[in-house]
């Protein structure tokens, strides 16, 4: 997803359609934002003011949604390129009735107005509990989507950090019958010192290759734990101080090639039969890692049978 006025065809149609054209030319689909109603206001801390949402008439909110959707539905190229709807503002709070009412109205209006019934989702912040994710998804969303950002997490705890987040997402998604989608970060650099140490631990590979290993670790950590999709924030190479965008993106693209090209692992993860996890003996390095008082095995594993072929996935989170 891209953020800003270019995502709103009612505010900046030229920029919106330029993004659509770019995605189409690259052979990609486009996650289209549903910008918040113009009467929604934030306080000085950036939190949504509930009373601003409650004051919007339902008919006006539904009309706003339709006007945004029309920018896609009435344009043949956009209509074939947009693959999902992404509701804004982000992070609407499950304990705020006005915010959940707003989310429900937007989601149900999209579902009633879009003849293609494309999935509808909203981003949740990293700290949400499974029960809170369930409340949000139950407002009419198709994906249970939450951040599992770990760029600033020390390498010796990033594995369990991601495992913890993905397990909450998967538990909520399974409870409400939605698709579990962790969101990975592409908005800041990793620690230069830690990347250099990891490059050495991997046998003296380049730092670019070390970054690729980190990204692949993070995504496969989610996949072996039951993630059914992947989202990256953000497509924009525009963050101040972000110097390794290309290196990180290549890591994500390498997994995309694994999944959607040869060897076609998407079919394995989505359609395969998961067996009991194998028993792993760690002969060198730590057997467990800890994040926020939670302990996980340093090597995550999954044994999946697709057709007649067993696939064993091992993800090592130890920095050695």
TAJONOR-V325338 format. One record per residue. N is the residue number from 1. PSI is psi in whole degrees, 0 to 359 (* if undefined). Layout:
n=N psi=PSI
n=N psi=PSI
This chain:
n=1 psi=148
n=2 psi=144
n=3 psi=154
n=4 psi=182
n=5 psi=341
n=6 psi=348
n=7 psi=356
n=8 psi=105
n=9 psi=343
n=10 psi=341
n=11 psi=316
n=12 psi=74
n=13 psi=327
n=14 psi=313
n=15 psi=320
n=16 psi=312
n=17 psi=335
n=18 psi=320
n=19 psi=318
n=20 psi=315
n=21 psi=320
n=22 psi=314
n=23 psi=315
n=24 psi=315
n=25 psi=333
n=26 psi=0
n=27 psi=27
n=28 psi=159
n=29 psi=173
n=30 psi=129
n=31 psi=111
n=32 psi=129
n=33 psi=147
n=34 psi=92
n=35 psi=151
n=36 psi=154
n=37 psi=138
n=38 psi=343
n=39 psi=355
n=40 psi=132
n=41 psi=154
n=42 psi=155
n=43 psi=182
n=44 psi=343
n=45 psi=0
n=46 psi=2
n=47 psi=144
n=48 psi=136
n=49 psi=114
n=50 psi=321
n=51 psi=333
n=52 psi=324
n=53 psi=317
n=54 psi=334
n=55 psi=346
n=56 psi=127
n=57 psi=141
n=58 psi=320
n=59 psi=323
n=60 psi=322
n=61 psi=317
n=62 psi=323
n=63 psi=322
n=64 psi=315
n=65 psi=315
n=66 psi=322
n=67 psi=324
n=68 psi=315
n=69 psi=327
n=70 psi=330
n=71 psi=334
n=72 psi=312
n=73 psi=330
n=74 psi=4
n=75 psi=115
n=76 psi=318
n=77 psi=314
n=78 psi=320
n=79 psi=330
n=80 psi=347
n=81 psi=324
n=82 psi=130
n=83 psi=342
n=84 psi=160
n=85 psi=135
n=86 psi=109
n=87 psi=137
n=88 psi=152
n=89 psi=155
n=90 psi=163
n=91 psi=32
n=92 psi=139
n=93 psi=126
n=94 psi=342
n=95 psi=6
n=96 psi=111
n=97 psi=317
n=98 psi=323
n=99 psi=322
n=100 psi=325
n=101 psi=316
n=102 psi=312
n=103 psi=316
n=104 psi=317
n=105 psi=314
n=106 psi=312
n=107 psi=316
n=108 psi=327
n=109 psi=319
n=110 psi=314
n=111 psi=328
n=112 psi=342
n=113 psi=333
n=114 psi=111
n=115 psi=342
n=116 psi=353
n=117 psi=47
n=118 psi=152
n=119 psi=147
n=120 psi=137
n=121 psi=171
n=122 psi=143
n=123 psi=137
n=124 psi=145
n=125 psi=162
n=126 psi=333
n=127 psi=0
n=128 psi=140
n=129 psi=161
n=130 psi=320
n=131 psi=324
n=132 psi=321
n=133 psi=323
n=134 psi=316
n=135 psi=316
n=136 psi=310
n=137 psi=328
n=138 psi=356
n=139 psi=7
n=140 psi=15
n=141 psi=154
n=142 psi=335
n=143 psi=139
n=144 psi=105
n=145 psi=125
n=146 psi=149
n=147 psi=142
n=148 psi=44
n=149 psi=132
n=150 psi=14
n=151 psi=321
n=152 psi=3
n=153 psi=134
n=154 psi=144
n=155 psi=331
n=156 psi=357
n=157 psi=2
n=158 psi=326
n=159 psi=304
n=160 psi=332
n=161 psi=313
n=162 psi=320
n=163 psi=316
n=164 psi=313
n=165 psi=315
n=166 psi=320
n=167 psi=323
n=168 psi=319
n=169 psi=312
n=170 psi=318
n=171 psi=316
n=172 psi=316
n=173 psi=317
n=174 psi=327
n=175 psi=324
n=176 psi=1
n=177 psi=39
n=178 psi=186
n=179 psi=128
n=180 psi=119
n=181 psi=100
n=182 psi=148
n=183 psi=123
n=184 psi=157
n=185 psi=135
n=186 psi=65
n=187 psi=356
n=188 psi=162
n=189 psi=160
n=190 psi=168
n=191 psi=124
n=192 psi=319
n=193 psi=315
n=194 psi=322
n=195 psi=319
n=196 psi=319
n=197 psi=320
n=198 psi=319
n=199 psi=320
n=200 psi=318
n=201 psi=334
n=202 psi=10
n=203 psi=22
n=204 psi=30
n=205 psi=170
n=206 psi=159
n=207 psi=327
n=208 psi=319
n=209 psi=324
n=210 psi=318
n=211 psi=319
n=212 psi=319
n=213 psi=319
n=214 psi=312
n=215 psi=315
n=216 psi=321
n=217 psi=311
n=218 psi=313
n=219 psi=315
n=220 psi=331
n=221 psi=319
n=222 psi=318
n=223 psi=318
n=224 psi=341
n=225 psi=9
n=226 psi=6
n=227 psi=142
n=228 psi=2
n=229 psi=172
n=230 psi=134
n=231 psi=144
n=232 psi=135
n=233 psi=115
n=234 psi=170
n=235 psi=350
n=236 psi=123
n=237 psi=69
n=238 psi=11
n=239 psi=138
n=240 psi=128
n=241 psi=1
n=242 psi=107
n=243 psi=351
n=244 psi=31
n=245 psi=310
n=246 psi=320
n=247 psi=317
n=248 psi=318
n=249 psi=321
n=250 psi=325
n=251 psi=314
n=252 psi=318
n=253 psi=327
n=254 psi=323
n=255 psi=321
n=256 psi=321
n=257 psi=321
n=258 psi=318
n=259 psi=312
n=260 psi=349
n=261 psi=225
n=262 psi=121
n=263 psi=15
n=264 psi=46
n=265 psi=347
n=266 psi=319
n=267 psi=326
n=268 psi=309
n=269 psi=324
n=270 psi=326
n=271 psi=354
n=272 psi=166
n=273 psi=118
n=274 psi=128
n=275 psi=176
n=276 psi=139
n=277 psi=139
n=278 psi=162
n=279 psi=128
n=280 psi=127
n=281 psi=120
n=282 psi=115
n=283 psi=340
n=284 psi=137
n=285 psi=178
n=286 psi=143
n=287 psi=337
n=288 psi=159
n=289 psi=154
n=290 psi=140
n=291 psi=126
n=292 psi=48
n=293 psi=9
n=294 psi=135
n=295 psi=133
n=296 psi=156
n=297 psi=142
n=298 psi=340
n=299 psi=111
n=300 psi=148
n=301 psi=155
n=302 psi=134
n=303 psi=115
n=304 psi=132
n=305 psi=122
n=306 psi=116
n=307 psi=236
n=308 psi=6
n=309 psi=124
n=310 psi=142
n=311 psi=122
n=312 psi=122
n=313 psi=128
n=314 psi=129
n=315 psi=110
n=316 psi=120
n=317 psi=354
n=318 psi=142
n=319 psi=49
n=320 psi=*
